[in-house]
Amino acid sequence: MAYGKILVSCPLNWGSEERYGLEILEDAVDSCFFPVYEIEKGITRLTYNPETENKRISLNPWLAKMQKTTHLLKPENASSLERFQSEVDRRWERLKARADNPIL
């Protein structure tokens, strides 16, 4: 059995110009919101690690590129954005730990 999760550009839903689709997808991966990894026979392997490539970014640049998420960058939503970033960071650290230690 195989499962694949695919992220594709959707300018209409995102409220972005089509020409920025690839850039938005790259930012989604580089922010670790959509990490790229494989799990085979219970062993997790990071397929792409933006930290080792010196490309890791916060969520802000990614969210700023889509009309549907710019509200999160408003000052009144700073605490929500901080919690959002903390959760992405937590999940990323957990995924890295699984990749570093096969018994997890």
URGIZI-V449024 format. One record per backbone hydrogen bond with DSSP energy under -1.0 kcal/mol. CO is the residue of the C=O (numbers start at 0). NH is the residue of the N-H. If there is no record, write none. Layout:
CO	NH
CO	NH
This chain:
9	13
10	14
10	15
13	67
16	19
17	20
19	23
20	24
21	25
22	26
23	27
24	28
25	29
26	30
27	32
27	33
28	31
29	56
35	46
35	47
37	44
39	42
42	39
44	37
49	54
50	53
58	62
59	63
61	64
62	65
65	68
68	71
69	72
70	73
73	76
74	77
76	80
77	81
78	82
79	83
80	84
81	85
82	86
83	87
84	88
85	89
86	90
87	91
88	92
89	93
90	94
91	95
92	96
93	97
94	98
95	99
96	100
100	103
